[in-house]
């Protein structure tokens, strides 16, 4: 099931997540939505929980 996890106030940017239990991974997709309703995919990435934890650790290290 796909779920919108981030959406700007005016709906111009969305990040959607979809969990895949077979591989225990989540596909993240970023879209830009224009005023006329057209939607453009900006990027797509499939990550495991460990991948996200490594990314967060990287940001924590930068803030030190």
Secondary structure as UniProt FT lines:
FT   STRAND          2..7
FT   TURN            9..10
FT   STRAND          13..20
FT   TURN            21..24
FT   STRAND          25..33
FT   TURN            35..36
FT   STRAND          39..47
FT   HELIX           49..63
//
